[in-house]
């Protein structure tokens, strides 16, 4: 009898980062194999997840291990509203690699996450991506999901795209909302080790920023509501937009790495590698594991539906030959 791990569906995670997406899939019973180019993120993945993670810069033509499912978060900087929005002209665009991986592996299902702006300012490019994936014989569906609806104490809207040859249902939102206090209520009124208090000059700058922007409610974290979106910029950067809490005495401090991780729904047992900036960057870039887990359960349901379909019927849905042109792959 084969070991239990050999019986689990294999998942290849491209642009895996520190493993937020893989963590959710492992929790749902999948065996993961990550690929990531940033050393500190690779070390974090290896320390916390069961599956391996290869430190490599992915390119078109890369040879992957056999997988049932391909997942990933192609770099979002080319499409983020905070970036230069160069789209496919940005060297960091990871979609040619993702499409090539799907073509090579012919997985039973694929899933990727990206910024919601891909649905708007860059909708033409999203349509091209979907078109190339449909040529590979997949039905492609997409939806903008807010992580706050899946147990994450944070308003975080992200585009999720799924390709399958059966049917797929996105996870239903939960009724109860998790707040900042649910995540960091035990620390947000304290000064943990490693905390950084804002200087009087920073406080004055933030007050002026909020006055000029007609901010009705200060951008501090409030215990009774979810956090605003956690990003690399508002975690690691000492800007007026930083994620911060107000102490009972009126002083403000930047949140810690562990508090940021909780707001992203990482368990306290999850250890981050690298220096503080690298850890904040990993957290800000990650898919919240609780959202990833709900998506993984939806993926599992689809695979179970596919297993119930006769193999001959499933094979008829696959094209015998596919020629892709848009990404020169």
C-alpha positions, -999 to 999 in steps of 0.1 A, spaced: 0 0 0 13 34 -9 19 60 18 -10 83 24 8 114 11 12 96 -23 -25 93 -26 -32 130 -21 -37 153 -51 -5 171 -61 -5 209 -62 21 231 -79 22 266 -64 38 292 -87 52 325 -74 44 309 -40 59 336 -18 59 325 19 32 299 13 -1 315 23 -20 299 -6 -2 265 -2 -9 266 36 -47 267 29 -44 239 3 -23 217 27 -50 223 54 -75 209 29 -55 178 23 -35 186 -8 2 179 -12 20 211 -23 52 219 -42 62 256 -42 83 276 -66 96 310 -55 126 332 -64 130 353 -32 153 335 -8 137 347 25 102 337 13 115 302 2 131 298 37 97 307 53 79 282 31 103 254 39 102 261 76 64 260 78 49 238 51 51 201 46 58 203 8 91 214 -8 98 248 -22 123 254 -50 142 286 -51 141 295 -88 132 323 -112 105 308 -133 106 311 -171 86 299 -200 98 263 -208 105 253 -171 99 216 -164 76 210 -135 67 179 -115 34 162 -124 5 179 -107 -33 176 -105 -38 213 -97 -18 244 -106 -22 275 -83 -4 307 -79 -2 344 -75 15 359 -106 33 392 -95 6 418 -92 28 449 -94 22 453 -132 -16 457 -124 -17 473 -90 -34 507 -87 -3 517 -66 21 507 -93 30 520 -127 3 498 -143 25 487 -172 7 454 -175 22 430 -200 50 455 -207 63 450 -172 91 425 -169 76 412 -137 44 400 -155 41 363 -145 12 353 -167 32 339 -196 48 316 -171 15 306 -155 -1 298 -189 29 279 -200 28 258 -168 -9 250 -174 -1 240 -210 27 217 -200 11 201 -170 -25 199 -183 -38 199 -147 -73 189 -137 -79 224 -124 -60 257 -121 -65 287 -99 -47 321 -96 -52 352 -74 -44 387 -84 -54 423 -77 -89 434 -85 -76 461 -108 -70 434 -134 -108 434 -138 -109 471 -145 -80 492 -159 -64 460 -174 -96 441 -183 -84 438 -219 -54 419 -206 -75 397 -184 -97 388 -214 -65 378 -233 -53 356 -205 -87 339 -202 -88 334 -240 -54 317 -240 -64 294 -211 -97 285 -228 -78 274 -258 -62 248 -236 -97 232 -231 -107 248 -198 -139 265 -187 -127 297 -170 -145 315 -143 -135 345 -122 -148 365 -93 -137 393 -70 -137 379 -34 -133 399 -2 -112 380 24 -133 396 51 -161 373 41 -141 342 49 -129 347 84 -100 371 77 -101 403 99 -93 425 69 -111 440 39 -90 426 11 -106 424 -24 -88 401 -48 -96 386 -82 -97 348 -82 -97 330 -116 -104 292 -119 -101 269 -148 -118 235 -149 -134 208 -171 -164 201 -148 -181 228 -127 -169 251 -100 -187 270 -72 -169 298 -54 -171 296 -16 -201 313 0 -194 342 23 -196 336 60 -222 355 80 -200 366 109 -173 392 103 -139 388 122 -127 421 136 -93 435 145 -100 428 182 -106 392 174 -71 390 158 -49 413 180 -71 424 209 -47 409 234 -18 430 221 -31 462 204 -32 482 237 3 471 248 38 477 236 52 443 226 89 437 222 101 452 189 74 478 187 81 511 170 64 541 185 56 570 161 76 601 167 59 635 174 69 645 139 52 615 124 21 621 145 20 657 133 25 647 96 -3 621 99 -27 646 115 -20 670 86 -25 643 60 -58 633 75 -70 669 77 -62 676 41 -77 643 29 -109 650 50 -105 617 68 -137 612 88 -121 584 108 -84 581 115 -66 553 96 -55 537 128 -67 501 133 -100 500 152 -109 471 173 -146 469 164 -142 465 126 -119 446 102 -86 461 91 -81 479 58 -60 460 32 -26 449 45 1 456 19 39 457 17 37 495 16 16 500 47 35 474 67 71 480 60 70 517 50 72 545 75 45 565 58 13 582 68 -5 551 54 12 527 78 -8 501 97 -8 513 133 -27 512 166 -34 540 190 -24 532 226 -46 541 256 -23 571 264 -28 585 229 5 575 214 6 554 182 28 525 173 33 505 141 19 470 143 44 441 148 52 413 124 31 389 145 1 413 145 3 417 108 4 380 103 -27 375 125 -46 401 104 -36 381 74 -50 350 93 -16 332 97 -15 310 128 9 321 156 29 289 149 39 302 115 74 315 116 87 341 91 124 342 80 145 372 70 148 407 84 118 427 95 112 444 61 114 410 44 89 395 68 65 424 64 69 420 26 61 383 27 30 390 48 18 418 26 22 398 -5 5 366 8 -29 351 1 -47 350 35 -45 313 45 -82 312 57 -93 324 22 -69 299 6 -84 271 27 -120 280 16 -109 281 -20 -91 247 -16 -123 231 -2 -141 244 -33 -114 229 -55 -117 196 -38 -155 195 -44 -148 201 -81 -123 173 -83 -147 149 -66 -173 159 -92 -148 152 -119 -140 118 -104 -177 109 -108 -176 115 -145 -165 86 -168 -129 92 -180 -139 89 -217 -164 117 -213 -137 139 -196 -112 132 -224 -136 143 -251 -135 178 -236 -98 181 -241 -85 194 -274 -60 171 -292 -38 200 -302 -36 235 -290 -15 264 -305 -11 294 -283 2 326 -298 -4 356 -275 25 349 -251 48 331 -276 47 299 -257 
